[in-house]
Amino acid sequence: MQADVDQNSIVYFGGEYVPLREARVGILTHALHYGTGVFEGIRGYWNEEEQQLFLVRPVEHFERWKQNCGILRIDVPESAEQLSEITAELARRNGFRTDIYV
């Protein structure tokens, strides 16, 4: 684990919002052993004047991500819209007041 990562940051794990320090994966997790994963980055831009963080097209990002997960037969039960809401909620709970890339 990187030393500069805030262990109190809120993450979405196991269907719940939890502090990063509580999120754990099992030693037999496929992604841990074989590097199985799908990457799709989402940008967010902080608008100081409006005091708001704007995520850039999260639904479209998650639609692509879910499609690519399907290629690897990784089941993601949440819809792209639900994943977008989870991402927005994480941004709120973590109080981001800067540009982000997640």
LUMZA-298493 format. One record per atom (N, C-alpha, C): residue number from 1; residue in three letters; atom name; y, z negated, x negated. Coordinates in nm, 4 decimals. Each point is the difference from the previous one (the first is absolute). Layout:
nr, rest, atom, north, up, east
NUM, ALA, CA, Y, Z, X
...
//
This chain:
nr, rest, atom, north, up, east
1, MET, N, -0.1173, 0.0000, -0.0854
1, MET, CA, 0.1173, 0.0000, 0.0854
1, MET, C, 0.1232, 0.0000, -0.0897
2, GLN, N, 0.0980, 0.0807, 0.0346
2, GLN, CA, 0.1232, 0.0059, -0.0763
2, GLN, C, 0.0783, -0.1297, 0.0168
3, ALA, N, 0.0621, -0.0423, -0.1076
3, ALA, CA, 0.0767, -0.1238, 0.0040
3, ALA, C, 0.1267, 0.0129, 0.0838
4, ASP, N, 0.0552, 0.1218, 0.0122
4, ASP, CA, 0.1258, 0.0170, 0.0721
4, ASP, C, -0.0174, 0.0188, 0.1504
5, VAL, N, -0.1216, -0.0066, 0.0493
5, VAL, CA, -0.0253, 0.0146, 0.1434
5, VAL, C, 0.0167, -0.1365, 0.0669
6, ASP, N, 0.0823, -0.0044, 0.1031
6, ASP, CA, 0.0244, -0.1245, 0.0728
6, ASP, C, -0.1206, -0.0316, 0.0880
7, GLN, N, -0.0725, -0.1031, -0.0324
7, GLN, CA, -0.1196, -0.0384, 0.0740
7, GLN, C, 0.0317, -0.0476, 0.1420
8, ASN, N, 0.1273, -0.0241, 0.0295
8, ASN, CA, 0.0404, -0.0396, 0.1342
8, ASN, C, 0.0373, 0.1203, 0.0865
9, SER, N, -0.0008, 0.1204, -0.0581
9, SER, CA, 0.0274, 0.1202, 0.0789
9, SER, C, -0.0990, 0.0069, 0.1150
10, ILE, N, 0.0449, 0.0531, 0.1127
10, ILE, CA, -0.0869, 0.0132, 0.1162
10, ILE, C, -0.0682, 0.1347, -0.0033
11, VAL, N, -0.1315, 0.0000, 0.0221
11, VAL, CA, -0.0805, 0.1216, 0.0054
11, VAL, C, -0.0780, 0.0019, 0.1312
12, TYR, N, -0.0498, 0.1161, 0.0354
12, TYR, CA, -0.0837, 0.0138, 0.1193
12, TYR, C, -0.1429, 0.0113, -0.0491
13, PHE, N, -0.0820, -0.0987, 0.0328
13, PHE, CA, -0.1359, -0.0062, -0.0530
13, PHE, C, -0.0927, -0.0568, 0.1064
14, GLY, N, -0.1063, 0.0706, 0.0282
14, GLY, CA, -0.0960, -0.0479, 0.0990
14, GLY, C, 0.0588, -0.0124, 0.1389
15, GLY, N, 0.0975, 0.0866, 0.0308
15, GLY, CA, 0.0610, -0.0025, 0.1326
15, GLY, C, 0.1056, -0.1065, 0.0198
16, GLU, N, 0.0431, -0.0647, -0.1091
16, GLU, CA, 0.0997, -0.1063, 0.0095
16, GLU, C, 0.1059, 0.0146, -0.1084
17, TYR, N, 0.1163, -0.0565, 0.0258
17, TYR, CA, 0.1050, -0.0090, -0.1005
17, TYR, C, -0.0224, -0.1306, -0.0752
18, VAL, N, -0.0255, 0.0111, -0.1309
18, VAL, CA, -0.0305, -0.1183, -0.0809
18, VAL, C, 0.0738, 0.0078, -0.1332
19, PRO, N, 0.0213, -0.1150, -0.0655
19, PRO, CA, 0.0570, 0.0044, -0.1351
19, PRO, C, -0.0979, 0.0715, -0.0944
20, LEU, N, 0.0529, 0.0750, -0.0944
20, LEU, CA, -0.0829, 0.0743, -0.0943
20, LEU, C, -0.1036, -0.0895, -0.0665
21, ARG, N, 0.0368, -0.1224, -0.0314
21, ARG, CA, -0.0917, -0.0920, -0.0691
21, ARG, C, -0.1262, -0.0292, 0.0811
22, GLU, N, 0.0031, 0.0245, 0.1314
22, GLU, CA, -0.1163, -0.0264, 0.0851
22, GLU, C, -0.0863, 0.1245, 0.0242
23, ALA, N, 0.0469, 0.1174, -0.0388
23, ALA, CA, -0.0741, 0.1244, 0.0238
23, ALA, C, -0.1031, 0.0191, -0.1106
24, ARG, N, -0.1261, 0.0039, 0.0372
24, ARG, CA, -0.1096, 0.0130, -0.0968
24, ARG, C, -0.1000, 0.1045, 0.0475
25, VAL, N, -0.0568, 0.0727, -0.0957
25, VAL, CA, -0.1072, 0.0943, 0.0315
25, VAL, C, -0.1279, -0.0480, -0.0666
26, GLY, N, -0.1126, 0.0349, 0.0601
26, GLY, CA, -0.1293, -0.0379, -0.0551
26, GLY, C, -0.0322, 0.0760, -0.1273
27, ILE, N, -0.0776, -0.0602, -0.0842
27, ILE, CA, -0.0361, 0.0597, -0.1284
27, ILE, C, -0.0788, 0.1303, 0.0170
28, LEU, N, -0.0652, 0.0195, 0.1147
28, LEU, CA, -0.0772, 0.1219, 0.0227
28, LEU, C, 0.0781, 0.1076, 0.0743
29, THR, N, 0.1306, -0.0161, 0.0119
29, THR, CA, 0.0832, 0.0993, 0.0669
29, THR, C, -0.0101, 0.1340, -0.0718
30, HIS, N, -0.0312, 0.1067, 0.0759
30, HIS, CA, -0.0215, 0.1338, -0.0564
30, HIS, C, 0.1201, 0.0480, -0.0814
31, ALA, N, 0.1198, -0.0196, 0.0524
31, ALA, CA, 0.1200, 0.0462, -0.0703
31, ALA, C, 0.0163, -0.0701, -0.1346
32, LEU, N, -0.0397, -0.1245, -0.0083
32, LEU, CA, 0.0097, -0.0756, -0.1248
32, LEU, C, -0.0957, 0.0566, -0.1047
33, HIS, N, -0.1223, 0.0336, 0.0423
33, HIS, CA, -0.1008, 0.0506, -0.0930
33, HIS, C, 0.0206, 0.1453, -0.0380
34, TYR, N, 0.0376, 0.0822, 0.0954
34, TYR, CA, 0.0003, 0.1444, -0.0217
34, TYR, C, 0.1376, 0.0644, 0.0093
35, GLY, N, 0.1021, -0.0769, 0.0260
35, GLY, CA, 0.1345, 0.0549, 0.0080
35, GLY, C, 0.0238, 0.0844, 0.1234
36, THR, N, -0.0789, -0.0219, 0.1047
36, THR, CA, 0.0161, 0.0763, 0.1232
36, THR, C, 0.1302, -0.0400, 0.0671
37, GLY, N, 0.0829, 0.0968, 0.0280
37, GLY, CA, 0.1256, -0.0296, 0.0667
37, GLY, C, 0.0767, 0.1271, 0.0304
38, VAL, N, 0.0980, -0.0129, 0.0855
38, VAL, CA, 0.0868, 0.1116, 0.0385
38, VAL, C, 0.1431, -0.0494, -0.0134
39, PHE, N, 0.0829, 0.0783, -0.0676
39, PHE, CA, 0.1380, -0.0411, -0.0243
39, PHE, C, 0.0959, 0.0873, 0.0793
40, GLU, N, 0.0982, -0.0632, 0.0597
40, GLU, CA, 0.1107, 0.0693, 0.0681
40, GLU, C, 0.1188, -0.0939, -0.0061
41, GLY, N, 0.1054, 0.0403, -0.0668
41, GLY, CA, 0.1171, -0.0859, -0.0162
41, GLY, C, 0.1029, 0.0227, 0.1091
42, ILE, N, 0.0678, -0.1063, 0.0368
42, ILE, CA, 0.1057, 0.0063, 0.1010
42, ILE, C, 0.1267, -0.0582, -0.0610
43, ARG, N, 0.1087, 0.0730, 0.0131
43, ARG, CA, 0.1288, -0.0472, -0.0498
43, ARG, C, 0.0790, -0.0670, 0.1126
44, GLY, N, 0.0760, -0.0976, -0.0403
44, GLY, CA, 0.0937, -0.0641, 0.0909
44, GLY, C, 0.1338, -0.0116, -0.0701
45, TYR, N, 0.1074, 0.0252, 0.0725
45, TYR, CA, 0.1330, -0.0049, -0.0581
45, TYR, C, 0.0833, -0.1060, 0.0700
46, TRP, N, 0.0568, -0.0899, -0.0798
46, TRP, CA, 0.0834, -0.1069, 0.0511
46, TRP, C, 0.1407, 0.0542, 0.0239
47, ASN, N, 0.0520, -0.0219, 0.1190
47, ASN, CA, 0.1355, 0.0394, 0.0351
47, ASN, C, 0.0834, -0.1269, 0.0070
48, GLU, N, 0.0821, -0.0202, -0.1006
48, GLU, CA, 0.0799, -0.1221, -0.0096
48, GLU, C, 0.0984, -0.0120, 0.1164
49, GLU, N, 0.0610, 0.1106, 0.0384
49, GLU, CA, 0.0984, -0.0021, 0.1081
49, GLU, C, -0.0618, -0.0457, 0.1322
50, GLU, N, -0.1197, 0.0490, 0.0287
50, GLU, CA, -0.0680, -0.0362, 0.1249
50, GLU, C, -0.0912, -0.1210, -0.0163
51, GLN, N, -0.0175, -0.0471, -0.1246
51, GLN, CA, -0.0888, -0.1131, -0.0281
51, GLN, C, -0.1396, 0.0265, 0.0558
52, GLN, N, -0.0514, 0.1201, -0.0296
52, GLN, CA, -0.1286, 0.0396, 0.0549
52, GLN, C, -0.0763, 0.0849, -0.1011
53, LEU, N, -0.1322, -0.0151, 0.0033
53, LEU, CA, -0.0898, 0.0798, -0.0830
53, LEU, C, -0.0578, 0.1120, 0.0861
54, PHE, N, 0.0123, 0.1220, -0.0462
54, PHE, CA, -0.0515, 0.1155, 0.0730
54, PHE, C, -0.1212, 0.0559, -0.0733
55, LEU, N, -0.1167, -0.0039, 0.0662
55, LEU, CA, -0.1212, 0.0590, -0.0560
55, LEU, C, 0.0018, 0.1499, 0.0280
56, VAL, N, -0.0436, 0.0789, -0.0978
56, VAL, CA, 0.0040, 0.1457, 0.0123
56, VAL, C, -0.1321, 0.0521, 0.0560
57, ARG, N, 0.0053, 0.0450, 0.1242
57, ARG, CA, -0.1107, 0.0674, 0.0682
57, ARG, C, -0.1363, -0.0699, -0.0184
58, PRO, N, -0.0061, -0.1290, 0.0320
58, PRO, CA, -0.1260, -0.0725, -0.0220
58, PRO, C, -0.1161, 0.0526, 0.0835
59, VAL, N, 0.0256, 0.0422, 0.1228
59, VAL, CA, -0.1108, 0.0494, 0.0841
59, VAL, C, -0.0651, 0.1213, -0.0652
60, GLU, N, 0.0820, 0.0937, -0.0484
60, GLU, CA, -0.0541, 0.1189, -0.0645
60, GLU, C, -0.0793, -0.0361, -0.1255
61, HIS, N, 0.0502, -0.0968, -0.0772
61, HIS, CA, -0.0725, -0.0446, -0.1193
61, HIS, C, -0.1367, -0.0568, 0.0383
62, PHE, N, -0.0008, -0.0851, 0.1026
62, PHE, CA, -0.1270, -0.0621, 0.0386
62, PHE, C, -0.0953, 0.0994, 0.0652
63, GLU, N, 0.0511, 0.1007, 0.0678
63, GLU, CA, -0.0884, 0.1044, 0.0536
63, GLU, C, -0.0712, 0.0715, -0.1141
64, ARG, N, 0.0732, 0.0367, -0.1072
64, ARG, CA, -0.0618, 0.0644, -0.1167
64, ARG, C, -0.0999, -0.0947, -0.0659
65, TRP, N, 0.0409, -0.1256, -0.0132
65, TRP, CA, -0.0851, -0.0988, -0.0659
65, TRP, C, -0.1315, -0.0182, 0.0754
66, LYS, N, 0.0092, -0.0121, 0.1326
66, LYS, CA, -0.1217, -0.0164, 0.0811
66, LYS, C, -0.0896, 0.1235, -0.0103
67, GLN, N, 0.0605, 0.1180, -0.0026
67, GLN, CA, -0.0786, 0.1226, -0.0138
67, GLN, C, -0.0743, -0.0007, -0.1346
68, ASN, N, 0.0689, -0.0391, -0.1055
68, ASN, CA, -0.0635, -0.0057, -0.1314
68, ASN, C, -0.1043, -0.1116, -0.0080
69, CYS, N, 0.0237, -0.1103, 0.0675
69, CYS, CA, -0.1015, -0.1056, 0.0066
69, CYS, C, -0.1276, 0.0550, 0.0645
70, GLY, N, 0.0170, 0.0815, 0.1039
70, GLY, CA, -0.1149, 0.0586, 0.0684
70, GLY, C, -0.0850, 0.0852, -0.0923
71, ILE, N, 0.0632, 0.0688, -0.0940
71, ILE, CA, -0.0751, 0.0822, -0.0958
71, ILE, C, -0.0961, -0.0871, -0.0798
72, LEU, N, 0.0431, -0.1210, -0.0339
72, LEU, CA, -0.0851, -0.0933, -0.0749
72, LEU, C, -0.0828, -0.0901, 0.0909
73, ARG, N, 0.0069, 0.0263, 0.1305
73, ARG, CA, -0.0721, -0.0791, 0.1004
73, ARG, C, 0.0418, -0.1469, 0.0001
74, ILE, N, 0.1285, -0.0212, -0.0219
74, ILE, CA, 0.0586, -0.1334, 0.0096
74, ILE, C, 0.0576, -0.0118, 0.1399
75, ASP, N, -0.0524, -0.0924, 0.0782
75, ASP, CA, 0.0450, -0.0175, 0.1372
75, ASP, C, 0.1235, -0.0884, 0.0034
76, VAL, N, 0.1047, 0.0501, 0.0626
76, VAL, CA, 0.1229, -0.0774, 0.0208
76, VAL, C, 0.0226, -0.0041, 0.1506
77, PRO, N, -0.0292, -0.1132, 0.0639
77, PRO, CA, 0.0081, -0.0051, 0.1463
77, PRO, C, 0.1410, 0.0064, 0.0563
78, GLU, N, 0.1004, -0.0450, -0.0751
78, GLU, CA, 0.1371, 0.0021, 0.0502
78, GLU, C, 0.0537, 0.1425, 0.0030
79, SER, N, 0.0844, 0.0274, 0.0993
79, SER, CA, 0.0649, 0.1310, 0.0103
79, SER, C, 0.1124, 0.0089, -0.1034
80, ALA, N, 0.0490, 0.1214, -0.0227
80, ALA, CA, 0.1134, 0.0191, -0.0913
80, ALA, C, 0.1213, -0.0780, 0.0494
81, GLU, N, 0.0179, -0.0053, 0.1304
81, GLU, CA, 0.1121, -0.0753, 0.0568
81, GLU, C, -0.0155, -0.1496, -0.0261
82, GLN, N, -0.1233, -0.0511, 0.0187
82, GLN, CA, -0.0243, -0.1428, -0.0256
82, GLN, C, 0.0221, -0.0328, -0.1475
83, LEU, N, -0.0470, 0.0869, -0.0887
83, LEU, CA, 0.0187, -0.0223, -0.1431
83, LEU, C, 0.1483, 0.0024, -0.0369
84, SER, N, 0.0750, 0.0856, 0.0661
84, SER, CA, 0.1453, 0.0054, -0.0232
84, SER, C, 0.0656, -0.1302, 0.0430
85, GLU, N, -0.0418, -0.0541, 0.1135
85, GLU, CA, 0.0541, -0.1278, 0.0469
85, GLU, C, -0.0363, -0.1140, -0.0950
86, ILE, N, -0.1221, 0.0012, -0.0500
86, ILE, CA, -0.0422, -0.1024, -0.0964
86, ILE, C, 0.0870, 0.0082, -0.1248
87, THR, N, 0.0257, 0.1214, -0.0475
87, THR, CA, 0.0827, 0.0196, -0.1189
87, THR, C, 0.1422, -0.0497, 0.0236
88, ALA, N, 0.0573, 0.0328, 0.1160
88, ALA, CA, 0.1348, -0.0466, 0.0331
88, ALA, C, 0.0034, -0.1527, 0.0082
89, GLU, N, -0.1027, -0.0585, 0.0592
89, GLU, CA, -0.0063, -0.1465, 0.0110
89, GLU, C, -0.0119, -0.0649, -0.1377
90, LEU, N, -0.0778, 0.0606, -0.0891
90, LEU, CA, -0.0096, -0.0530, -0.1363
90, LEU, C, 0.1351, 0.0061, -0.0705
91, ALA, N, 0.0723, 0.1093, 0.0200
91, ALA, CA, 0.1333, 0.0122, -0.0602
91, ALA, C, 0.0923, -0.1097, 0.0544
92, ARG, N, -0.0085, -0.0265, 0.1305
92, ARG, CA, 0.0819, -0.1068, 0.0598
92, ARG, C, -0.0395, -0.1368, -0.0546
93, ARG, N, -0.1290, -0.0284, 0.0007
93, ARG, CA, -0.0465, -0.1333, -0.0420
93, ARG, C, 0.0293, -0.0279, -0.1472
94, ASN, N, 0.0009, 0.1049, -0.0816
94, ASN, CA, 0.0276, -0.0182, -0.1424
94, ASN, C, 0.1488, 0.0074, -0.0318
95, GLY, N, 0.0812, 0.0305, 0.1004
95, GLY, CA, 0.1448, -0.0018, -0.0182
95, GLY, C, 0.0532, 0.1008, -0.1000
96, PHE, N, -0.0622, 0.1164, -0.0083
96, PHE, CA, 0.0473, 0.1009, -0.0955
96, PHE, C, 0.1429, 0.0415, 0.0342
97, ARG, N, 0.0859, -0.0062, -0.0995
97, ARG, CA, 0.1402, 0.0408, 0.0151
97, ARG, C, 0.0364, 0.0932, -0.1150
98, THR, N, -0.0904, 0.0908, -0.0273
98, THR, CA, 0.0145, 0.0979, -0.1062
98, THR, C, -0.0864, 0.1202, 0.0333
99, ASP, N, 0.0169, 0.1099, -0.0713
99, ASP, CA, -0.0892, 0.1144, 0.0195
99, ASP, C, -0.1415, -0.0425, -0.0411
100, ILE, N, -0.0990, 0.0526, 0.0716
100, ILE, CA, -0.1395, -0.0359, -0.0297
100, ILE, C, -0.0868, 0.1244, -0.0064
101, TYR, N, -0.1144, -0.0135, -0.0638
101, TYR, CA, -0.1042, 0.1013, -0.0025
101, TYR, C, -0.1311, -0.0735, 0.0144
102, VAL, N, -0.0652, 0.0177, 0.1133
102, VAL, CA, -0.1244, -0.0725, 0.0268
102, VAL, C, -0.1134, 0.0962, 0.0266
//
